[in-house]
C-alpha cells in the first residue's frame, strides 16, 4: 500500500508519501512545507495513518481554520480520495494498492427504496417535464461529452443535489461520461453498492440514504452528502449507462416527498435517455449496415441486441470478384476521359450491387471498376454458393442491359475466412481475411485468359444442385502464377445451356489430362468459333501436341496474373 498526500494552490502543487509508523506535520517548519500558502502556521496540521485512513488534527498553535466537508474542523478522518483545505491550498489523501476495507461508499444504507417503471411515470406538475421533453433533440444536436455533461446539470438542478454524474463501468473500469457539481472542488465518488443495486433492478431507480451526524461523518457516501439516487439503462452494443445524483438532507422524515419526486425524476431521465440513445444507436448502425448488407440481413443483425453476428469469427464463405474489362487502360488517359467514364461506371456499379443484394450478398469493397462481395457471413446461408452463382449470372446479363459497351469478368471461390467488423466507432467497415480471397481474385484474372465471363471453382460447383438454373462446364485444372495450389475451374452459364457443350468439354478434358492431345482437339473440333473457351483449350492442346511437356500432371500452368 502506498499512501500519499497531494496538495495544490494557485502557485504550487506536489505530493508527499506518508510513512505508516510516524506522523507528518504540515506547516512552514513541518515535514511538508507548502510554498505560496500564507495562511499556514509554522506547525499547522498533524497527519497520521490509521490503516487505509488518514487522521487529520489541527495543532493548537495553528492560527487559521482547517476546512473539511465545507465546515471548519479541528480533527477528522479521511478516506482515500477525500480532501481538506487550508487557506487556498487543497490537500487530497490518496491510497494506491490497498484492499477494500469497507469505505463509506460501501456502508449499508439506513434507507433503501426501489421505484419501478410504473411509479416513475406517475409524474406531477412539480417535475421539470420541459427539460425531459427536450432531451432527445439535445442528444442529436450535441456531441457525447457535451450531452452527458448537460444531462448531469439537468439532474443536479432538478433534484437539488450537490453533484450529479453519468457513468459507465464499475470498479477500476468506472468512467465518468459527464458531471456537474455545485462546487469546483467537489469529489465525485459514486457508491459501488448503490450502482450494483441499480444495475440489478434496472430500469428501476434506487434511492439510498445514510445516517449523518457531526460525530459520524464517515457514514456518508461522500463528504457533504447523505443521500444518493441511481438509475441504469442499457445501450445496444455498449455498456450500461448509470445516472447518479447525491445531496444532503434526504434522511429526514420531512424530505420523504422530495426524495420520492427526485427518485422519479432520475428514473425518467434514465429511461428517456436510454430510449433516445437506443434509437440513435440503431439508426446509426442501420445506416452503416445498409452500405454492406441487404435489408433482410440488416433486419436480422439489428434484432440481435449485442450485434454478435458482426463479431470476428471463422466461417465458410463464398467470395466473388467482379471486374470491368479495359478500365485500367482507360485510367491511363486524361482526367476528362476518366471523369466521363465514372458517370457510366456509377450507373453500372449501382446495378451490380443491386443484383448482389438481391441474392443476400455482402458488398465488402469497391475497387475502382471492381467489386469484392461474399456470402454466408455474417448470417449463415446454406445456399451461399448457389446464391453467388445466380448473382454472377444476373450481373453479366444486367451489364449488357445497362451498358452494352462494357464487358466483365467474375471469379467465384468458396473456402474458410475470418469475417467481422473492422475500423472504429467513427468509421465502420465489415471485412473478411483469408487465402480464399486471393484465390477468388486469381480466378477472376483467369477469365481474361480463357475469355469466359464467369469462372467458379470446384467447391462452388459441388454446391450447385440439379435444376438450380446454373450450368457448369469444366475447363480444367489451373495453377495461377505464383501459387502452388491448382484450382479446378468451371465456366458458368444460365440453364438450360448447351448440353452438347458440356459433353464436349468433359471428353476433351479427360483426353487433355491423359496427354492425348489429338483426342482433345477432336472433341472440341465441332465447337463454334464464338466459343472462346473451347478455342483456348484446343489451341493449348495443339501447342502441347507439337511440343509435349516433359512432366505433364494435367494441370495448366499460368505464367501471368
KAMOLIN-V948981 format. One record per residue. N is the residue number from 1. RES is the residue in three letters. OMEGA is omega as a letter, one per 20 degrees, with the letter a starting at -180 (999 if undefined). D_CENTER is the distance of its C-alpha to the mean C-alpha in whole Angstrom. Layout:
n=N res=RES omega=OMEGA d_center=D_CENTER
n=N res=RES omega=OMEGA d_center=D_CENTER
This chain:
n=1 res=UNK omega=r d_center=37
n=2 res=UNK omega=r d_center=37
n=3 res=UNK omega=a d_center=38
n=4 res=UNK omega=r d_center=38
n=5 res=UNK omega=r d_center=39
n=6 res=UNK omega=r d_center=38
n=7 res=UNK omega=a d_center=40
n=8 res=UNK omega=r d_center=39
n=9 res=UNK omega=a d_center=41
n=10 res=UNK omega=a d_center=42
n=11 res=UNK omega=a d_center=43
n=12 res=UNK omega=r d_center=42
n=13 res=UNK omega=r d_center=40
n=14 res=UNK omega=r d_center=39
n=15 res=UNK omega=r d_center=39
n=16 res=UNK omega=r d_center=42
n=17 res=UNK omega=a d_center=41
n=18 res=UNK omega=r d_center=43
n=19 res=UNK omega=a d_center=46
n=20 res=UNK omega=a d_center=46
n=21 res=UNK omega=a d_center=50
n=22 res=UNK omega=r d_center=51
n=23 res=UNK omega=r d_center=50
n=24 res=UNK omega=r d_center=49
n=25 res=UNK omega=r d_center=51
n=26 res=UNK omega=r d_center=50
n=27 res=UNK omega=a d_center=52
n=28 res=UNK omega=r d_center=54
n=29 res=UNK omega=a d_center=56
n=30 res=UNK omega=r d_center=53
n=31 res=UNK omega=a d_center=51
n=32 res=UNK omega=r d_center=48
n=33 res=UNK omega=a d_center=49
n=34 res=UNK omega=r d_center=47
n=35 res=UNK omega=r d_center=48
n=36 res=UNK omega=r d_center=48
n=37 res=UNK omega=a d_center=49
n=38 res=UNK omega=a d_center=52
n=39 res=UNK omega=r d_center=52
n=40 res=UNK omega=r d_center=52
n=41 res=UNK omega=a d_center=55
n=42 res=UNK omega=r d_center=57
n=43 res=UNK omega=a d_center=56
n=44 res=UNK omega=a d_center=53
n=45 res=UNK omega=r d_center=51
n=46 res=UNK omega=r d_center=51
n=47 res=UNK omega=r d_center=48
n=48 res=UNK omega=r d_center=48
n=49 res=UNK omega=r d_center=45
n=50 res=UNK omega=a d_center=45
n=51 res=UNK omega=r d_center=43
n=52 res=UNK omega=r d_center=39
n=53 res=UNK omega=a d_center=41
n=54 res=UNK omega=r d_center=43
n=55 res=UNK omega=a d_center=46
n=56 res=UNK omega=a d_center=47
n=57 res=UNK omega=r d_center=51
n=58 res=UNK omega=a d_center=53
n=59 res=UNK omega=a d_center=56
n=60 res=UNK omega=a d_center=59
n=61 res=UNK omega=r d_center=60
n=62 res=UNK omega=a d_center=56
n=63 res=UNK omega=a d_center=57
n=64 res=UNK omega=a d_center=54
n=65 res=UNK omega=r d_center=52
n=66 res=UNK omega=a d_center=49
n=67 res=UNK omega=r d_center=46
n=68 res=UNK omega=a d_center=44
n=69 res=UNK omega=r d_center=42
n=70 res=UNK omega=a d_center=43
n=71 res=UNK omega=r d_center=47
n=72 res=UNK omega=a d_center=49
n=73 res=UNK omega=r d_center=50
n=74 res=UNK omega=a d_center=52
n=75 res=UNK omega=r d_center=50
n=76 res=UNK omega=a d_center=47
n=77 res=UNK omega=r d_center=44
n=78 res=UNK omega=r d_center=40
n=79 res=UNK omega=a d_center=37
n=80 res=UNK omega=r d_center=35
n=81 res=UNK omega=a d_center=33
n=82 res=UNK omega=a d_center=36
n=83 res=UNK omega=r d_center=38
n=84 res=UNK omega=a d_center=42
n=85 res=UNK omega=r d_center=44
n=86 res=UNK omega=a d_center=47
n=87 res=UNK omega=r d_center=48
n=88 res=UNK omega=a d_center=45
n=89 res=UNK omega=r d_center=43
n=90 res=UNK omega=r d_center=40
n=91 res=UNK omega=a d_center=40
n=92 res=UNK omega=a d_center=37
n=93 res=UNK omega=a d_center=37
n=94 res=UNK omega=r d_center=35
n=95 res=UNK omega=r d_center=34
n=96 res=UNK omega=r d_center=32
n=97 res=UNK omega=r d_center=32
n=98 res=UNK omega=r d_center=34
n=99 res=UNK omega=r d_center=33
n=100 res=UNK omega=a d_center=33
n=101 res=UNK omega=r d_center=37
n=102 res=UNK omega=a d_center=36
n=103 res=UNK omega=a d_center=35
n=104 res=UNK omega=a d_center=36
n=105 res=UNK omega=a d_center=33
n=106 res=UNK omega=r d_center=33
n=107 res=UNK omega=r d_center=37
n=108 res=UNK omega=a d_center=37
n=109 res=UNK omega=r d_center=38
n=110 res=UNK omega=a d_center=41
n=111 res=UNK omega=r d_center=39
n=112 res=UNK omega=r d_center=36
n=113 res=UNK omega=r d_center=36
n=114 res=UNK omega=a d_center=33
n=115 res=UNK omega=a d_center=33
n=116 res=UNK omega=a d_center=31
n=117 res=UNK omega=r d_center=30
n=118 res=UNK omega=r d_center=33
n=119 res=UNK omega=a d_center=35
n=120 res=UNK omega=a d_center=32
n=121 res=UNK omega=r d_center=33
n=122 res=UNK omega=a d_center=36
n=123 res=UNK omega=r d_center=36
n=124 res=UNK omega=a d_center=40
n=125 res=UNK omega=r d_center=41
n=126 res=UNK omega=a d_center=40
n=127 res=UNK omega=r d_center=36
n=128 res=UNK omega=a d_center=35
n=129 res=UNK omega=r d_center=33
n=130 res=UNK omega=r d_center=33
n=131 res=UNK omega=a d_center=31
n=132 res=UNK omega=a d_center=29
n=133 res=UNK omega=a d_center=29
n=134 res=UNK omega=a d_center=28
n=135 res=UNK omega=a d_center=24
n=136 res=UNK omega=a d_center=23
n=137 res=UNK omega=r d_center=24
n=138 res=UNK omega=r d_center=23
n=139 res=UNK omega=a d_center=20
n=140 res=UNK omega=a d_center=20
n=141 res=UNK omega=a d_center=22
n=142 res=UNK omega=r d_center=21
n=143 res=UNK omega=a d_center=18
n=144 res=UNK omega=a d_center=16
n=145 res=UNK omega=r d_center=18
n=146 res=UNK omega=a d_center=21
n=147 res=UNK omega=a d_center=20
n=148 res=UNK omega=r d_center=20
n=149 res=UNK omega=r d_center=23
n=150 res=UNK omega=r d_center=25
n=151 res=UNK omega=r d_center=24
n=152 res=UNK omega=r d_center=25
n=153 res=UNK omega=r d_center=28
n=154 res=UNK omega=a d_center=29
n=155 res=UNK omega=a d_center=29
n=156 res=UNK omega=a d_center=31
n=157 res=UNK omega=a d_center=34
n=158 res=UNK omega=a d_center=34
n=159 res=UNK omega=a d_center=34
n=160 res=UNK omega=a d_center=37
n=161 res=UNK omega=r d_center=34
n=162 res=UNK omega=r d_center=35
n=163 res=UNK omega=r d_center=31
n=164 res=UNK omega=a d_center=28
n=165 res=UNK omega=r d_center=24
n=166 res=UNK omega=a d_center=21
n=167 res=UNK omega=r d_center=19
n=168 res=UNK omega=a d_center=16
n=169 res=UNK omega=r d_center=16
n=170 res=UNK omega=r d_center=20
n=171 res=UNK omega=a d_center=22
n=172 res=UNK omega=a d_center=21
n=173 res=UNK omega=a d_center=18
n=174 res=UNK omega=r d_center=19
n=175 res=UNK omega=r d_center=18
n=176 res=UNK omega=a d_center=20
n=177 res=UNK omega=r d_center=18
n=178 res=UNK omega=a d_center=21
n=179 res=UNK omega=r d_center=25
n=180 res=UNK omega=a d_center=28
n=181 res=UNK omega=r d_center=32
n=182 res=UNK omega=r d_center=35
n=183 res=UNK omega=a d_center=36
n=184 res=UNK omega=a d_center=34
n=185 res=UNK omega=a d_center=35
n=186 res=UNK omega=r d_center=34
n=187 res=UNK omega=r d_center=32
n=188 res=UNK omega=a d_center=29
n=189 res=UNK omega=a d_center=28
n=190 res=UNK omega=r d_center=27
n=191 res=UNK omega=r d_center=29
n=192 res=UNK omega=r d_center=27
n=193 res=UNK omega=a d_center=29
n=194 res=UNK omega=r d_center=29
n=195 res=UNK omega=r d_center=25
n=196 res=UNK omega=r d_center=25
n=197 res=UNK omega=r d_center=27
n=198 res=UNK omega=r d_center=25
n=199 res=UNK omega=a d_center=22
n=200 res=UNK omega=a d_center=25
n=201 res=UNK omega=a d_center=26
n=202 res=UNK omega=j d_center=24
n=203 res=UNK omega=a d_center=24
n=204 res=UNK omega=r d_center=27
n=205 res=UNK omega=a d_center=28
n=206 res=UNK omega=r d_center=30
n=207 res=UNK omega=r d_center=33
n=208 res=UNK omega=r d_center=35
n=209 res=UNK omega=a d_center=38
n=210 res=UNK omega=r d_center=39
n=211 res=UNK omega=a d_center=43
n=212 res=UNK omega=r d_center=44
n=213 res=UNK omega=a d_center=47
n=214 res=UNK omega=a d_center=49
n=215 res=UNK omega=a d_center=50
n=216 res=UNK omega=r d_center=46
n=217 res=UNK omega=a d_center=43
n=218 res=UNK omega=r d_center=41
n=219 res=UNK omega=r d_center=41
n=220 res=UNK omega=a d_center=38
n=221 res=UNK omega=a d_center=35
n=222 res=UNK omega=a d_center=35
n=223 res=UNK omega=r d_center=38
n=224 res=UNK omega=a d_center=39
n=225 res=UNK omega=r d_center=37
n=226 res=UNK omega=r d_center=38
n=227 res=UNK omega=r d_center=36
n=228 res=UNK omega=r d_center=32
n=229 res=UNK omega=r d_center=30
n=230 res=UNK omega=r d_center=27
n=231 res=UNK omega=a d_center=25
n=232 res=UNK omega=r d_center=21
n=233 res=UNK omega=r d_center=19
n=234 res=UNK omega=r d_center=15
n=235 res=UNK omega=a d_center=12
n=236 res=UNK omega=r d_center=11
n=237 res=UNK omega=a d_center=7
n=238 res=UNK omega=r d_center=8
n=239 res=UNK omega=r d_center=11
n=240 res=UNK omega=r d_center=15
n=241 res=UNK omega=a d_center=16
n=242 res=UNK omega=r d_center=20
n=243 res=UNK omega=a d_center=23
n=244 res=UNK omega=r d_center=26
n=245 res=UNK omega=r d_center=29
n=246 res=UNK omega=r d_center=32
n=247 res=UNK omega=a d_center=36
n=248 res=UNK omega=a d_center=39
n=249 res=UNK omega=a d_center=42
n=250 res=UNK omega=a d_center=40
n=251 res=UNK omega=a d_center=42
n=252 res=UNK omega=a d_center=46
n=253 res=UNK omega=a d_center=47
n=254 res=UNK omega=a d_center=47
n=255 res=UNK omega=a d_center=44
n=256 res=UNK omega=a d_center=43
n=257 res=UNK omega=r d_center=42
n=258 res=UNK omega=r d_center=40
n=259 res=UNK omega=a d_center=38
n=260 res=UNK omega=r d_center=38
n=261 res=UNK omega=a d_center=37
n=262 res=UNK omega=r d_center=34
n=263 res=UNK omega=r d_center=33
n=264 res=UNK omega=a d_center=32
n=265 res=UNK omega=r d_center=31
n=266 res=UNK omega=r d_center=28
n=267 res=UNK omega=r d_center=27
n=268 res=UNK omega=r d_center=28
n=269 res=UNK omega=a d_center=25
n=270 res=UNK omega=a d_center=23
n=271 res=UNK omega=a d_center=23
n=272 res=UNK omega=r d_center=23
n=273 res=UNK omega=r d_center=20
n=274 res=UNK omega=r d_center=18
n=275 res=UNK omega=a d_center=19
n=276 res=UNK omega=r d_center=19
n=277 res=UNK omega=r d_center=15
n=278 res=UNK omega=r d_center=15
n=279 res=UNK omega=a d_center=16
n=280 res=UNK omega=a d_center=15
n=281 res=UNK omega=r d_center=11
n=282 res=UNK omega=r d_center=13
n=283 res=UNK omega=r d_center=14
n=284 res=UNK omega=a d_center=12
n=285 res=UNK omega=r d_center=10
n=286 res=UNK omega=r d_center=13
n=287 res=UNK omega=a d_center=14
n=288 res=UNK omega=a d_center=12
n=289 res=UNK omega=a d_center=12
n=290 res=UNK omega=r d_center=16
n=291 res=UNK omega=a d_center=16
n=292 res=UNK omega=a d_center=16
n=293 res=UNK omega=r d_center=17
n=294 res=UNK omega=a d_center=20
n=295 res=UNK omega=a d_center=20
n=296 res=UNK omega=r d_center=21
n=297 res=UNK omega=r d_center=18
n=298 res=UNK omega=a d_center=16
n=299 res=UNK omega=r d_center=18
n=300 res=UNK omega=r d_center=18
n=301 res=UNK omega=a d_center=14
n=302 res=UNK omega=r d_center=14
n=303 res=UNK omega=r d_center=16
n=304 res=UNK omega=a d_center=14
n=305 res=UNK omega=a d_center=13
n=306 res=UNK omega=r d_center=10
n=307 res=UNK omega=a d_center=9
n=308 res=UNK omega=a d_center=11
n=309 res=UNK omega=a d_center=12
n=310 res=UNK omega=r d_center=9
n=311 res=UNK omega=r d_center=9
n=312 res=UNK omega=a d_center=11
n=313 res=UNK omega=r d_center=15
n=314 res=UNK omega=a d_center=18
n=315 res=UNK omega=r d_center=20
n=316 res=UNK omega=a d_center=23
n=317 res=UNK omega=r d_center=23
n=318 res=UNK omega=a d_center=25
n=319 res=UNK omega=r d_center=24
n=320 res=UNK omega=r d_center=26
n=321 res=UNK omega=r d_center=27
n=322 res=UNK omega=a d_center=29
n=323 res=UNK omega=r d_center=31
n=324 res=UNK omega=a d_center=34
n=325 res=UNK omega=r d_center=37
n=326 res=UNK omega=a d_center=39
n=327 res=UNK omega=a d_center=36
n=328 res=UNK omega=r d_center=36
n=329 res=UNK omega=r d_center=40
n=330 res=UNK omega=a d_center=39
n=331 res=UNK omega=r d_center=36
n=332 res=UNK omega=a d_center=39
n=333 res=UNK omega=a d_center=41
n=334 res=UNK omega=a d_center=41
n=335 res=UNK omega=r d_center=38
n=336 res=UNK omega=r d_center=40
n=337 res=UNK omega=r d_center=40
n=338 res=UNK omega=r d_center=37
n=339 res=UNK omega=r d_center=36
n=340 res=UNK omega=r d_center=38
n=341 res=UNK omega=a d_center=37
n=342 res=UNK omega=r d_center=33
n=343 res=UNK omega=r d_center=34
n=344 res=UNK omega=a d_center=35
n=345 res=UNK omega=a d_center=32
n=346 res=UNK omega=r d_center=30
n=347 res=UNK omega=r d_center=32
n=348 res=UNK omega=a d_center=32
n=349 res=UNK omega=r d_center=28
n=350 res=UNK omega=r d_center=28
n=351 res=UNK omega=a d_center=30
n=352 res=UNK omega=r d_center=29
n=353 res=UNK omega=r d_center=25
n=354 res=UNK omega=r d_center=27
n=355 res=UNK omega=r d_center=29
n=356 res=UNK omega=a d_center=26
n=357 res=UNK omega=r d_center=24
n=358 res=UNK omega=r d_center=27
n=359 res=UNK omega=r d_center=27
n=360 res=UNK omega=r d_center=23
n=361 res=UNK omega=r d_center=22
n=362 res=UNK omega=r d_center=19
n=363 res=UNK omega=a d_center=19
n=364 res=UNK omega=a d_center=17
n=365 res=UNK omega=r d_center=19
n=366 res=UNK omega=a d_center=22
n=367 res=UNK omega=a d_center=25
n=368 res=UNK omega=r d_center=28
n=369 res=UNK omega=a d_center=30
n=370 res=UNK omega=r d_center=27
n=371 res=UNK omega=r d_center=25
n=372 res=UNK omega=a d_center=23
n=373 res=UNK omega=r d_center=22
n=374 res=UNK omega=r d_center=21
n=375 res=UNK omega=r d_center=22
n=376 res=UNK omega=r d_center=21
n=377 res=UNK omega=j d_center=17
n=378 res=UNK omega=a d_center=15
n=379 res=UNK omega=a d_center=18
n=380 res=UNK omega=a d_center=21
n=381 res=UNK omega=a d_center=24
n=382 res=UNK omega=a d_center=28
n=383 res=UNK omega=a d_center=29
n=384 res=UNK omega=a d_center=26
n=385 res=UNK omega=r d_center=29
n=386 res=UNK omega=r d_center=31
n=387 res=UNK omega=r d_center=29
n=388 res=UNK omega=r d_center=28
n=389 res=UNK omega=r d_center=32
n=390 res=UNK omega=r d_center=33
n=391 res=UNK omega=a d_center=30
n=392 res=UNK omega=r d_center=32
n=393 res=UNK omega=r d_center=35
n=394 res=UNK omega=r d_center=34
n=395 res=UNK omega=r d_center=33
n=396 res=UNK omega=r d_center=36
n=397 res=UNK omega=a d_center=38
n=398 res=UNK omega=a d_center=36
n=399 res=UNK omega=r d_center=36
n=400 res=UNK omega=r d_center=40
n=401 res=UNK omega=a d_center=40
n=402 res=UNK omega=a d_center=38
n=403 res=UNK omega=a d_center=39
n=404 res=UNK omega=a d_center=42
n=405 res=UNK omega=a d_center=42
n=406 res=UNK omega=r d_center=39
n=407 res=UNK omega=a d_center=39
n=408 res=UNK omega=r d_center=36
n=409 res=UNK omega=a d_center=35
n=410 res=UNK omega=r d_center=32
n=411 res=UNK omega=a d_center=31
n=412 res=UNK omega=r d_center=30
n=413 res=UNK omega=r d_center=29
n=414 res=UNK omega=r d_center=28
n=415 res=UNK omega=a d_center=26
n=416 res=UNK omega=r d_center=24
n=417 res=UNK omega=r d_center=20
n=418 res=UNK omega=a d_center=17
n=419 res=UNK omega=r d_center=14
n=420 res=UNK omega=a d_center=11
n=421 res=UNK omega=r d_center=8
n=422 res=UNK omega=r d_center=8
n=423 res=UNK omega=a d_center=8
n=424 res=UNK omega=r d_center=6
n=425 res=UNK omega=a d_center=6
n=426 res=UNK omega=a d_center=9
n=427 res=UNK omega=a d_center=10
n=428 res=UNK omega=r d_center=8
n=429 res=UNK omega=r d_center=10
n=430 res=UNK omega=a d_center=11
n=431 res=UNK omega=r d_center=14
n=432 res=UNK omega=r d_center=16
n=433 res=UNK omega=r d_center=18
n=434 res=UNK omega=a d_center=22
n=435 res=UNK omega=a d_center=26
n=436 res=UNK omega=a d_center=26
n=437 res=UNK omega=r d_center=24
n=438 res=UNK omega=r d_center=27
n=439 res=UNK omega=r d_center=30
n=440 res=UNK omega=r d_center=29
n=441 res=UNK omega=r d_center=29
n=442 res=UNK omega=r d_center=32
n=443 res=UNK omega=r d_center=33
n=444 res=UNK omega=r d_center=33
n=445 res=UNK omega=a d_center=35
n=446 res=UNK omega=r d_center=38
n=447 res=UNK omega=r d_center=38
n=448 res=UNK omega=a d_center=40
n=449 res=UNK omega=a d_center=42
n=450 res=UNK omega=r d_center=43
n=451 res=UNK omega=r d_center=43
n=452 res=UNK omega=a d_center=41
n=453 res=UNK omega=a d_center=38
n=454 res=UNK omega=r d_center=36
n=455 res=UNK omega=r d_center=36
n=456 res=UNK omega=a d_center=34
n=457 res=UNK omega=a d_center=35
n=458 res=UNK omega=r d_center=36
n=459 res=UNK omega=r d_center=33
n=460 res=UNK omega=a d_center=32
n=461 res=UNK omega=a d_center=36
n=462 res=UNK omega=a d_center=37
n=463 res=UNK omega=a d_center=34
n=464 res=UNK omega=a d_center=36
n=465 res=UNK omega=r d_center=38
n=466 res=UNK omega=r d_center=42
n=467 res=UNK omega=a d_center=42
n=468 res=UNK omega=r d_center=39
n=469 res=UNK omega=a d_center=40
n=470 res=UNK omega=r d_center=39
n=471 res=UNK omega=a d_center=42
n=472 res=UNK omega=r d_center=41
n=473 res=UNK omega=a d_center=44
n=474 res=UNK omega=r d_center=44
n=475 res=UNK omega=r d_center=44
n=476 res=UNK omega=r d_center=44
n=477 res=UNK omega=a d_center=42
n=478 res=UNK omega=r d_center=41
n=479 res=UNK omega=a d_center=40
n=480 res=UNK omega=r d_center=38
n=481 res=UNK omega=r d_center=39
n=482 res=UNK omega=a d_center=37
n=483 res=UNK omega=r d_center=36
n=484 res=UNK omega=a d_center=38
n=485 res=UNK omega=r d_center=36
n=486 res=UNK omega=a d_center=39
n=487 res=UNK omega=r d_center=37
n=488 res=UNK omega=a d_center=39
n=489 res=UNK omega=a d_center=39
n=490 res=UNK omega=r d_center=40
n=491 res=UNK omega=a d_center=40
n=492 res=UNK omega=r d_center=39
n=493 res=UNK omega=r d_center=41
n=494 res=UNK omega=r d_center=41
n=495 res=UNK omega=j d_center=43
n=496 res=UNK omega=r d_center=46
n=497 res=UNK omega=a d_center=46
n=498 res=UNK omega=a d_center=50
n=499 res=UNK omega=r d_center=51
n=500 res=UNK omega=r d_center=53
n=501 res=UNK omega=r d_center=51
n=502 res=UNK omega=r d_center=49
n=503 res=UNK omega=a d_center=52
n=504 res=UNK omega=a d_center=53
n=505 res=UNK omega=r d_center=50
n=506 res=UNK omega=r d_center=50
n=507 res=UNK omega=a d_center=54
n=508 res=UNK omega=a d_center=53
n=509 res=UNK omega=r d_center=50
n=510 res=UNK omega=r d_center=52
n=511 res=UNK omega=a d_center=55
n=512 res=UNK omega=a d_center=53
n=513 res=UNK omega=r d_center=51
n=514 res=UNK omega=a d_center=54
n=515 res=UNK omega=r d_center=56
n=516 res=UNK omega=a d_center=58
n=517 res=UNK omega=a d_center=58
n=518 res=UNK omega=r d_center=61
n=519 res=UNK omega=r d_center=59
n=520 res=UNK omega=r d_center=56
n=521 res=UNK omega=a d_center=57
n=522 res=UNK omega=a d_center=60
n=523 res=UNK omega=a d_center=57
n=524 res=UNK omega=a d_center=55
n=525 res=UNK omega=a d_center=58
n=526 res=UNK omega=a d_center=58
n=527 res=UNK omega=a d_center=55
n=528 res=UNK omega=a d_center=55
n=529 res=UNK omega=a d_center=55
n=530 res=UNK omega=r d_center=51
n=531 res=UNK omega=a d_center=50
n=532 res=UNK omega=r d_center=48
n=533 res=UNK omega=r d_center=47
n=534 res=UNK omega=r d_center=50
n=535 res=UNK omega=r d_center=52
n=536 res=UNK omega=a d_center=49
n=537 res=UNK omega=r d_center=50
n=538 res=UNK omega=r d_center=54
n=539 res=UNK omega=r d_center=54
n=540 res=UNK omega=r d_center=52
n=541 res=UNK omega=r d_center=54
n=542 res=UNK omega=r d_center=57
n=543 res=UNK omega=r d_center=56
n=544 res=UNK omega=r d_center=56
n=545 res=UNK omega=a d_center=59
n=546 res=UNK omega=a d_center=61
n=547 res=UNK omega=a d_center=59
n=548 res=UNK omega=r d_center=58
n=549 res=UNK omega=a d_center=55
n=550 res=UNK omega=r d_center=56
n=551 res=UNK omega=a d_center=53
n=552 res=UNK omega=r d_center=52
n=553 res=UNK omega=r d_center=49
n=554 res=UNK omega=a d_center=49
n=555 res=UNK omega=r d_center=45
n=556 res=UNK omega=a d_center=45
n=557 res=UNK omega=r d_center=44
n=558 res=UNK omega=a d_center=42
n=559 res=UNK omega=r d_center=43
n=560 res=UNK omega=r d_center=41
n=561 res=UNK omega=999 d_center=37
